Amino acid sequence: MAAAAATMVSSAGGLLAMLNESHPQLKLHALSNLVSFVDQFWPEISTSVPIINALNARVPCLNADIKLVVSRESLYEDEEFDQHQRQLAALLVSKVFYYLGELNDSLSYALGAGPLFDVSEDSDYVHTLLSKAIDEYASLRSKAAESSAEVASVDPRLEAIVERMLDRYVELAFVFDEYILGLVFLSHYSFIRCLMDGKYHQAMGIAIECRRLDKLEEAITRSDNVHLTLAYSINVSHSFVYRREYRQEVLRLLVKVYQQLPSPDYLSICQCLMFLDEPEGVANILEKLLRSETKEDALLAFQVAFDLVENEHQAFLLNVRDRLPPPKSLPSESEQPGSTDSAPAQNENSTAPDVQMTDGSSASMTNMHDADPKEVVYAERLNKIKGILSGETSIQLTLQFLYSHNKSDLLILKTIKQSVEMRNSVCHTATIYANAIMHAGTTVDTFLRENLDWLSRATNWAKFSATAGLGVIHRGHLQQGRSLMAPYLPQGAAGGGGSPYSEGGALYALGLIHANHGEGIKQFLRDSLSNTNIEVIQHGACLGLGLAALGTADEEVYDDIKSVLYTDSAVAGEAAGISMGLLMVGTASEKASEMLAYAHETQHEKIIRGLALGIALTVYGREEEADTLIEQMTLDQDPILRYGGMYALALAYRGTANNKAIRHLLHFAVSDVSDDVRRTA
C-alpha cells in the first residue's frame, strides 16, 4: 500500500505546507518524506526556500555557520528540533542545492547532516559530493602544509566524512589486481563500485593527495601483498606528488614500512634512500649484506650497487663508497687493493671488470693468511663493490658491448666526405661531428686515422671540436684515456705540444672520456688549468674539469674555476661559468648567488651567457626549492639572464609535468621582448 501511495504522489505542496505547522512531529514527518521525494520534486521544493540567495552569501565556505531556512523558519536551528531532525533538514537542503548546481553550498549542508549523509549510498548525489569533499579536503591540507598553517583550519566535519569514507574503503578492500590511479573518485566511475571491487590503490591515492600519511601506512600494511603495494606507492610518489618536500616525506614513510617487514626489499629501500640523499643509510645496508654469511646476500649487495650506478649520481655513489667501513683486524696492506680500485692507476690493465676484481681479491688474499676468515671474505666483497660503485665495472662492460656490437657504416662517412667541398669549413666540421656521434663510446677511430691529412685542414675552433670528438668516441675508456690523448695535450703533459685549439680540445676530450667518473683525471685537469694563461686551453680545461667532477661540489675545484672566471676573459670565462654549473649540478648551492652577482658585474656577453647556463644547472631537479632563484633570473633586466631563467625553470622541474612551471614558460614564450628568451621558453 505504501509503495502504491508513493507512486500516486504528484506534488510536494502538501508536505511543504506541513512545514508551516507548529507541531514538531508534523515538521519531522514532512522533512522525512521530502527527503524521499526530493529527487522528483526538487524544483517545487526549491521555490519554498525564499532566501536561497541569502544562504549563498551566508555560507561562503565550509567553515561558516550553517542556518537552514525553509518557508521562513530556521528548521536547522529550531530549538524544538532535536539533533536528528536538524540533520534531516540539512540533508534536504543539501540535495536541493545539489540539483540547483550549487555544489559548495550542497557540501556545506551535507556536513551539517552528520551521519545521515551516507558515504556508502550508491547515488550520483553522494558520488559527486564525495568527489567535491576529497577535492576540498586535499586542497585545504595542501595549503596548510605549504603555508605551515595549523591543520586545525580544516573543518572537522569535512575531515570526518573523508575518514569515514577511507575507513569504510579499507574495511571492504580485500584484494587488488589493477594498476590504476588513486584519485579514481574524481572521475566518472562509481565510488561504491571501486569499494566493492576491493582496490587499495584508490585509498592510497586519496591518502597521498590529502596528505594523510597515517592512512597511507594503514592501507599499505593491511593489503594482501605489501611489497607490491609499496612498489605502487613509490611509483605514485614519483609520478603524481609534485612537491619535492612532500615527496620526501612519503619516501621516508615507505622506507620505515619496508624496514618493518620480515624480509625487507633492500633494492627498493636503497633507491628511496638515494632519492632522499642519505648515503649513510645505504652504506649501512650494504655493509650488513656484505658481512652476511650467505652468498645470496652478497650478490644482492652487488645488485643494489649496480642499480645505484645506473642513476649516474657520482657524488652520492662516492659518499656511499667512502662510508663503507674497512675490514677489521687485517694488515694495512690488505686494504690497499680496495683503496686503489678507483685510483687513476690501472693504465696498463684494460681487461674485463670481473678479471680486475678477481685479481684484486687474490692480491688481498696473499696478505690475509692469519686474519679472521669472515673479515677476509668481507674484504674480498668490499673490494668488488667499490669497483662497482666507482662505475668502472659497468663502464668496462658497456665499452665491451659497444665495441663488439658496433654497426656503424664507414662508407656513409666516406660518401659524405667526398660530397662536401674541401673549402667548406662548416661541412668539414659537421662531418667530424657525424663521425664522433656514429662511433660514440665504441673506441673505434678508424675514420680519423685513415684521413689525417683531411682532418688537419681544420683550423681554430674547428680543430678544437675535432680533437674533442675523440673524447666522444673514447667515452668511458678510463684506463687508457689519457695515453690516447697524450699527443694532443699541452706541453708538460705526456707528449708534445701543438695548436692551443687542439690542446684545449684534448683537455675537453679528457673530460668527455671521464664524464661523471673523473676521480682519476681530476687532478691532472686542475694542474693543466693552473699551468696555462692561454684562454683557449683554459676554455677546454674548464669544460673538462666540470664534466669530470660533475655534481661533486668540490670546493677546491670550484676555487680553481672561479679564479679563471675572475680574469674576465670572454673565452675562458664562458667555459668557467658553464663548468661551475656542471660542478654544482643539482646541489642548489649558495654559490649560485655569487655567480649571479658576477654576471651583473661583467661586461662580456659570453661570460654572462655561460654563467646563466651554469646557474640553471645548479637547480637541476630541485623543483620548488629553486623558485626564489628562478624569480630573480626571470625578472632580471638583462635578457641573457632571463634566457638562463628559462633553462633554470625547465631544469628545476624536469620530468614533473608541473603545471605552474609550464604556465610560466608559456607566459614568457609569448610576452618577453627578447627573441632569445621567447625561443628558449
C-alpha positions in Angstrom: 0.0 0.0 0.0 2.8 2.4 0.9 4.5 1.8 -2.5 1.2 2.4 -4.3 0.7 5.6 -2.4 4.2 6.7 -3.2 3.6 6.3 -6.9 0.4 8.4 -6.7 2.2 11.5 -5.2 2.1 14.2 -7.9 3.1 17.2 -5.9 5.2 18.2 -2.8 2.8 21.0 -2.0 1.1 19.3 0.8 4.3 18.3 2.6 5.7 21.8 2.1 2.6 23.2 3.8 3.2 21.0 6.8 6.4 22.8 7.4 4.4 25.8 8.5 2.7 23.8 11.2 3.7 24.4 14.8 3.9 20.8 15.9 7.5 19.4 15.6 6.2 15.9 14.7 4.4 17.2 11.7 7.5 19.1 10.6 9.6 15.9 11.1 7.1 13.9 9.0 7.2 16.5 6.3 11.0 16.5 6.2 11.3 12.7 6.2 9.0 12.5 3.2 10.5 15.5 1.4 13.9 13.8 1.6 12.4 10.8 -0.1 10.8 12.8 -2.9 13.4 15.5 -3.4 14.8 13.7 -6.5 11.4 14.1 -8.2 10.1 17.4 -6.8 13.3 19.4 -6.2 12.1 22.3 -8.5 9.0 22.7 -6.4 10.8 22.3 -3.1 13.4 25.0 -4.2 10.7 27.6 -4.7 9.8 27.2 -1.0 13.3 28.3 0.1 12.6 32.0 -0.4 16.0 33.2 0.9 18.2 30.8 -1.0 20.3 33.6 -2.4 20.9 34.9 1.1 22.0 31.5 2.0 24.6 31.5 -0.7 26.0 34.7 0.7 25.8 33.5 4.2 27.7 30.2 3.6 30.8 31.4 1.7 33.0 28.4 2.8 32.9 25.1 4.5 33.7 26.6 7.9 30.8 29.0 8.0 27.8 28.7 10.4 25.1 26.9 8.7 21.5 28.1 9.0 18.9 26.1 7.1 15.8 28.2 6.4 12.7 26.6 4.8 9.4 28.6 4.4 10.7 31.4 6.7 11.5 29.0 9.6 15.1 28.1 10.6 14.5 24.4 10.9 18.2 23.6 11.3 18.5 26.0 14.2 15.0 25.4 15.6 15.2 24.8 19.4 12.3 22.5 19.3 14.1 20.2 16.9 16.5 17.6 18.2 19.8 16.9 16.5 18.4 14.2 14.3 15.7 16.5 13.0 18.1 19.4 12.3 20.4 17.0 10.4 17.4 15.8 8.4 16.7 19.4 7.5 20.3 19.9 6.5 20.2 16.8 4.3 17.1 18.1 2.5 18.5 21.5 1.6 21.9 19.9 0.6 20.0 17.8 -2.0 18.1 20.9 -3.2 21.4 22.8 -3.6 22.9 19.8 -5.4 20.1 19.8 -8.0 20.5 23.6 -8.4 24.2 23.1 -9.2 25.4 24.9 -6.1 27.9 22.2 -5.0 29.8 24.3 -2.4 26.5 25.0 -0.5 25.4 21.5 -1.0 28.5 20.1 0.6 28.3 22.6 3.4 24.8 21.4 4.4 25.8 17.8 3.8 28.4 18.3 6.5 25.7 19.5 8.8 23.7 16.4 8.1 26.2 14.3 10.0 25.8 10.5 9.8 22.6 11.0 7.7 24.9 11.7 4.8 25.7 8.1 4.0 29.1 7.7 2.2 28.1 4.2 1.1 25.0 5.2 -0.7 25.1 4.4 -4.4 23.8 7.6 -6.0 25.0 10.4 -8.2 24.4 12.9 -5.3 26.8 11.0 -2.9 29.4 10.3 -5.6 29.5 14.0 -6.6 29.7 15.4 -3.1 32.4 12.8 -2.1 34.5 13.9 -5.0 33.9 17.5 -4.0 34.8 16.7 -0.4 38.0 15.0 -1.4 39.0 17.9 -3.7 38.2 20.4 -0.9 40.0 18.4 1.8 43.1 17.8 -0.3 43.2 21.5 -1.3 43.0 22.6 2.3 45.6 20.1 3.5 48.0 21.1 0.8 47.6 24.8 1.5 48.0 24.3 5.2 51.2 22.3 4.6 52.6 24.8 2.1 51.9 27.8 4.4 52.9 26.0 7.6 49.5 26.7 8.9 47.7 24.6 11.5 45.8 21.6 10.2 43.0 22.6 12.6 41.9 25.1 10.0 40.3 22.2 8.1 36.6 21.7 9.0 36.5 18.7 11.4 33.2 17.6 9.8 34.8 17.5 6.4 37.7 15.5 7.9 35.2 13.2 9.5 33.5 12.5 6.1 36.8 11.7 4.4 37.9 9.5 7.3 34.6 7.6 7.2 35.0 7.0 3.5 38.6 5.8 3.9 37.8 3.6 6.9 34.9 2.0 5.0 37.0 1.6 2.0 39.8 -0.2 3.8 37.4 -2.5 5.5 35.8 -3.5 2.2 39.0 -3.9 0.3 40.5 -7.4 0.3 42.5 -7.8 -2.9 43.8 -5.6 -5.7 44.6 -6.6 -9.2 44.5 -3.4 -11.3 47.2 -0.8 -11.7 45.1 2.4 -11.7 45.3 5.9 -10.3 44.4 6.6 -6.7 42.1 9.5 -7.5 39.6 7.5 -9.5 36.9 9.0 -7.3 37.4 12.2 -9.2 36.4 10.5 -12.4 33.0 9.3 -13.5 33.4 5.9 -12.1 31.0 4.7 -9.4 32.6 5.2 -5.9 30.9 2.2 -4.5 31.9 0.1 -7.5 35.5 0.9 -6.6 34.9 0.0 -3.0 33.3 -3.3 -3.7 36.0 -4.2 -6.3 38.4 -4.1 -3.4 41.2 -1.9 -4.6 43.7 -0.5 -2.1 45.2 1.7 -4.7 42.4 4.2 -4.6 42.6 4.6 -0.9 46.3 5.1 -1.1 45.9 7.7 -3.8 43.4 9.6 -1.7 45.6 9.4 1.4 48.6 10.7 -0.6 46.6 13.5 -2.2 45.1 14.5 1.2 48.5 14.3 2.9 47.2 11.7 5.3 50.4 9.5 5.7 48.8 7.7 8.6 46.0 6.4 6.3 48.6 5.6 3.6 50.6 3.5 6.1 47.3 1.7 7.2 46.3 0.9 3.6 49.8 -0.5 2.8 50.1 -2.6 5.9 46.6 -4.1 5.6 46.9 -5.0 2.0 47.4 -8.6 0.9 50.7 -8.0 -1.0 52.6 -5.4 0.9 55.7 -5.5 -1.4 53.5 -4.8 -4.5 51.6 -2.1 -2.7 54.9 -0.4 -1.6 56.2 -0.6 -5.2 52.9 1.1 -6.4 53.3 3.8 -3.7 56.9 4.6 -4.9 55.6 4.9 -8.5 52.8 7.2 -7.4 55.1 9.4 -5.3 57.4 10.0 -8.2 54.6 10.4 -10.8 51.9 12.4 -9.0 53.4 14.1 -6.0 54.6 17.4 -7.4 56.1 19.0 -4.3 59.6 17.7 -3.6 59.5 18.2 0.1 56.2 16.2 0.5 57.5 13.5 -1.8 60.5 13.0 0.5 58.1 12.7 3.5 56.2 9.9 1.6 59.5 8.2 0.7 60.6 8.3 4.4 57.4 6.6 5.4 57.8 3.9 2.7 61.4 3.3 4.0 60.0 2.9 7.5 57.4 0.4 6.3 59.9 -1.5 4.3 62.3 -1.9 7.2 59.5 -3.3 9.4 58.9 -6.2 7.0 60.2 -9.6 7.9 62.1 -9.7 4.6 62.8 -6.1 3.6 63.3 -5.2 -0.1 66.8 -3.7 0.1 66.8 -2.8 -3.6 63.8 -0.5 -3.1 65.0 0.8 0.2 68.3 1.9 -1.2 66.6 3.5 -4.2 64.4 5.5 -1.8 67.4 6.5 0.3 69.2 7.7 -2.8 66.3 10.0 -3.6 66.4 11.2 0.0 70.2 11.7 -0.4 71.1 9.6 2.6 74.3 7.7 1.7 74.9 6.7 5.3 71.7 4.5 5.3 72.7 2.9 2.0 76.3 2.2 3.3 74.8 0.5 6.4 72.6 -1.8 4.4 75.5 -2.7 2.0 77.8 -3.4 4.9 75.1 -5.7 6.5 74.7 -7.6 3.3 78.4 -7.9 2.6 79.1 -9.3 6.1 76.3 -11.8 5.8 77.3 -15.5 5.8 75.1 -16.3 2.8 76.3 -15.8 -0.7 72.8 -14.6 -1.8 73.1 -11.5 0.4 76.4 -10.6 -1.0 75.0 -10.9 -4.6 72.1 -8.8 -3.5 74.6 -6.1 -2.3 76.3 -6.2 -5.7 72.9 -5.8 -7.4 72.0 -2.9 -5.2 75.3 -1.2 -6.2 74.7 -1.8 -9.9 71.2 -0.3 -9.6 72.5 2.7 -7.9 75.2 3.2 -10.5 72.5 3.3 -13.2 71.3 6.6 -11.8 74.7 8.2 -12.6 74.8 10.2 -9.3 78.6 10.4 -8.9 78.7 12.4 -5.7 76.2 10.1 -3.9 78.0 6.9 -5.1 81.4 8.3 -3.9 79.8 9.2 -0.5 78.4 5.6 -0.1 81.7 4.1 -1.1 83.7 6.2 1.3 81.3 5.3 4.2 81.8 1.6 3.8 84.0 0.6 6.8 87.3 -1.2 6.1 87.7 -4.8 7.3 88.6 -5.3 10.9 91.8 -6.9 12.2 93.5 -7.1 8.8 97.0 -6.0 7.9 97.1 -2.5 6.4 98.4 -3.9 3.1 95.2 -5.7 2.7 93.2 -2.5 2.4 95.3 -1.2 -0.5 93.6 -3.0 -3.3 90.3 -1.5 -2.1 91.7 2.0 -2.0 93.5 1.8 -5.3 90.5 0.2 -7.0 89.2 3.6 -8.1 92.6 5.3 -8.3 93.9 6.8 -11.5 96.3 3.9 -12.0 95.3 0.7 -13.9 96.5 2.3 -17.1 98.0 -0.9 -18.3 95.1 -3.1 -17.3 92.2 -2.9 -19.8 90.9 -6.4 -19.2 87.3 -7.3 -18.3 86.0 -6.0 -15.0 85.5 -9.4 -13.4 89.2 -10.2 -14.1 90.1 -6.9 -12.3 88.1 -7.8 -9.3 89.4 -11.3 -9.1 93.0 -10.0 -9.3 92.3 -7.5 -6.6 90.8 -10.2 -4.4 93.7 -12.6 -4.9 96.2 -9.8 -4.2 94.5 -9.1 -0.9 94.3 -12.8 -0.1 98.0 -13.1 -0.1 98.2 -10.8 2.9 95.4 -12.4 4.9 96.6 -15.8 5.9 96.3 -15.1 9.6 93.2 -12.9 9.5 89.7 -13.7 10.6 88.1 -15.8 7.7 84.9 -13.7 7.9 86.9 -10.5 7.5 88.8 -12.0 4.6 85.5 -12.7 2.8 84.2 -9.2 3.7 87.4 -7.6 2.4 87.1 -9.5 -0.9 83.5 -8.5 -1.3 84.3 -4.9 -0.3 86.9 -4.7 -3.0 84.4 -5.8 -5.6 81.6 -3.5 -4.5 83.9 -0.5 -4.5 84.8 -1.3 -8.1 81.1 -1.4 -8.9 80.3 1.9 -7.1 83.1 3.7 -8.8 81.4 2.9 -12.1 84.4 1.1 -13.6 82.8 -2.3 -13.7 79.7 -1.0 -15.6 81.8 1.1 -17.9 84.0 -1.8 -18.9 81.0 -3.9 -19.7 79.4 -1.1 -21.7 82.6 -0.5 -23.6 82.9 -4.2 -24.5 79.3 -4.3 -25.6 79.5 -1.1 -27.8 82.8 -2.3 -29.4 81.5 -5.8 -30.2 78.1 -4.5 -31.4 79.4 -1.5 -33.4 77.4 -1.5 -36.7 78.4 2.0 -38.0 78.9 2.2 -41.8 82.2 3.9 -42.7 81.0 4.1 -46.3 78.5 6.7 -45.3 81.2 8.9 -43.8 83.4 8.3 -46.9 80.5 9.4 -49.2 79.8 12.5 -47.0 83.5 13.4 -47.1 83.6 13.1 -50.9 80.4 15.1 -51.4 81.3 18.2 -49.5 83.6 20.9 -50.8 87.1 20.8 -49.3 87.0 24.5 -48.6 83.6 24.5 -46.8 84.6 24.6 -43.2 81.1 24.2 -41.9 80.5 20.9 -43.7 84.0 19.8 -42.8 83.2 20.3 -39.1 79.8 18.6 -39.5 81.4 15.5 -40.9 83.8 15.3 -38.0 80.8 15.6 -35.6 79.0 12.9 -37.6 81.9 10.5 -37.1 82.1 11.3 -33.4 78.4 10.6 -32.9 78.3 7.5 -35.0 81.2 6.0 -33.0 80.3 7.4 -29.6 81.7 5.1 -26.9 82.9 2.4 -29.3 86.6 3.4 -29.2 86.6 3.0 -33.0 88.6 5.9 -34.5 89.4 4.3 -37.8 88.0 7.1 -40.0 90.2 9.7 -38.3 93.3 7.6 -38.6 92.7 7.0 -42.3 92.1 10.6 -43.1 94.7 12.5 -41.1 95.6 14.9 -43.9 91.9 15.7 -44.5 91.5 16.2 -40.7 94.4 18.6 -40.5 92.6 21.1 -42.6 90.5 22.1 -39.6 91.6 25.4 -38.1 90.9 27.3 -34.9 87.7 26.2 -33.1 87.1 23.5 -35.8 90.4 22.0 -34.6 89.2 22.3 -31.0 86.0 20.4 -31.9 87.8 17.8 -33.9 90.1 16.9 -31.0 87.2 17.0 -28.6 85.4 14.5 -30.8 88.0 11.9 -29.8 86.6 12.2 -26.3 83.1 11.3 -27.5 84.5 8.2 -29.4 86.5 7.0 -26.4 83.9 7.9 -23.8 84.4 5.7 -20.7 87.9 4.5 -21.7 89.1 5.4 -18.3 92.2 3.2 -18.2 93.9 4.5 -21.4 92.1 7.8 -22.0 95.0 9.9 -21.0 97.5 8.0 -23.0 95.2 8.1 -26.1 95.0 11.9 -25.9 98.7 12.4 -25.0 99.8 13.6 -28.5 97.4 16.5 -28.3 97.8 17.5 -24.7 99.5 20.8 -23.7 103.3 21.0 -23.2 104.4 19.5 -19.9 102.0 16.6 -20.2 102.9 13.2 -21.7 103.6 14.2 -25.3 104.4 17.2 -27.5 102.6 20.4 -27.9 100.8 22.0 -30.8 98.0 24.4 -31.6 96.3 25.8 -28.4 93.0 24.8 -30.0 93.9 21.2 -30.3 95.4 21.3 -26.8 92.2 22.9 -25.4 90.1 20.3 -27.3 92.2 17.5 -25.8 91.5 18.6 -22.3 87.8 18.9 -23.1 88.1 15.4 -24.6 89.6 14.1 -21.3 86.5 15.5 -19.5 84.2 13.7 -22.0 86.1 10.4 -21.6 85.9 10.7 -17.8 82.5 12.4 -17.6 80.8 11.7 -14.2 83.7 9.3 -13.3 86.6 11.8 -13.0 88.4 10.8 -9.8 91.4 9.6 -11.8 91.8 12.6 -14.1 90.6 15.5 -11.9 94.0 16.4 -10.5 95.6 16.4 -14.0 93.0 18.7 -15.3 93.4 21.1 -12.3 97.1 21.2 -12.9 96.6 21.9 -16.6 94.2 24.7 -15.8 96.6 26.4 -13.3 99.7 26.0 -15.6 98.4 28.0 -18.6 97.3 31.5 -19.3 96.1 30.8 -22.8 92.3 31.3 -22.8 91.5 28.6 -25.4 93.4 26.0 -23.3 91.6 27.3 -20.2 88.3 27.0 -22.0 88.9 23.3 -22.7 90.3 22.6 -19.2 87.3 24.3 -17.5 84.8 22.2 -19.6 86.7 19.0 -19.0 87.0 19.7 -15.3 83.3 20.4 -15.0 82.4 17.1 -16.7 84.9 15.1 -14.7 83.8 16.5 -11.4 80.1 16.5 -12.3 77.9 17.2 -9.3 80.6 16.6 -6.7 80.5 20.3 -5.5 84.3 20.1 -4.8 85.3 23.4 -3.2 88.9 23.2 -4.4 87.9 22.6 -8.0 85.3 25.5 -7.7 88.0 27.9 -6.5 90.3 26.9 -9.4 87.5 27.6 -11.9 86.4 30.8 -10.1 90.0 32.2 -10.4 89.7 31.7 -14.2 86.3 33.4 -14.2 87.7 36.4 -12.4 90.3 37.0 -15.1 87.3 38.4 -17.1 88.5 36.7 -20.3 85.4 36.2 -22.5 86.5 32.9 -24.0 87.7 31.3 -20.7 85.0 32.9 -18.6 82.2 31.5 -20.7 83.5 28.0 -20.1 84.2 28.7 -16.4 80.5 29.7 -15.9 79.2 26.5 -17.5 81.8 24.5 -15.6 80.7 25.9 -12.3 77.2 24.8 -13.1 78.4 21.3 -14.0 80.4 21.0 -10.8 77.4 22.2 -8.7 74.6 20.5 -10.8 71.6 19.6 -8.7 73.0 20.9 -5.4 71.0 24.2 -5.2 74.3 25.6 -3.9 74.5 29.2 -2.5 77.3 29.6 -5.0 74.6 30.5 -7.5 74.1 33.9 -5.8 77.8 34.5 -6.2 77.7 33.6 -9.9 74.6 35.8 -10.4 76.4 38.7 -8.8 79.4 38.4 -11.1 77.1 38.1 -14.1 75.8 41.6 -13.2 79.3 43.0 -12.8 81.0 41.7 -16.0 80.5 43.4 -19.4 81.2 40.3 -21.5 78.1 38.7 -23.0 79.8 35.4 -23.4 80.6 35.2 -19.6 77.0 36.3 -18.8 75.7 33.5 -21.0 78.0 30.9 -19.5 77.0 31.9 -16.0 73.3 31.9 -16.9 73.6 28.3 -18.0 75.7 27.4 -15.0 73.2 28.9 -12.6 70.4 27.0 -14.3 72.4 23.7 -13.9 72.8 24.2 -10.1 69.0 24.0 -9.6 68.6 20.8 -11.6 65.7 18.7 -10.1 65.3 21.0 -7.1 61.7 22.0 -8.0 60.0 24.5 -5.6 63.3 24.9 -3.8 64.6 26.8 -6.8 61.6 29.2 -7.1 63.3 32.2 -5.5 66.4 32.0 -7.8 64.2 31.4 -10.8 62.1 34.5 -10.0 65.3 36.6 -9.6 66.5 35.5 -13.1 63.2 35.7 -14.9 62.6 39.3 -13.6 66.1 40.5 -14.4 66.6 43.4 -16.9 69.3 41.5 -18.7 67.7 39.3 -21.4 70.6 36.8 -21.2 69.9 36.2 -17.5 66.2 35.8 -18.3 67.2 33.4 -21.0 69.1 31.4 -18.3 66.0 31.7 -16.1 64.0 29.7 -18.7 66.6 27.0 -18.6 66.6 27.1 -14.8 62.8 26.7 -14.7 62.9 23.7 -17.1 65.8 22.0 -15.3 64.4 22.5 -11.8 61.0 20.9 -12.8 62.4 18.4 -15.4 60.1 15.4 -15.9 57.5 16.6 -13.4 54.8 17.8 -15.8 54.4 20.7 -13.3 51.5 23.0 -14.4 52.9 26.0 -12.7 56.2 25.7 -14.5 54.5 25.2 -17.8 52.3 28.2 -17.3 55.4 30.4 -16.6 57.2 29.2 -19.7 54.1 29.7 -21.9 53.8 33.2 -20.5 57.4 34.1 -21.3 57.2 32.4 -24.7 54.6 35.0 -25.9 55.3 38.1 -23.8 59.1 38.6 -23.4 60.6 41.3 -25.6 63.7 39.3 -26.4 63.7 36.8 -29.2 66.2 34.6 -27.4 64.1 34.4 -24.3 60.9 33.6 -26.2 62.7 30.9 -28.2 64.3 29.4 -25.1 60.9 29.4 -23.2 
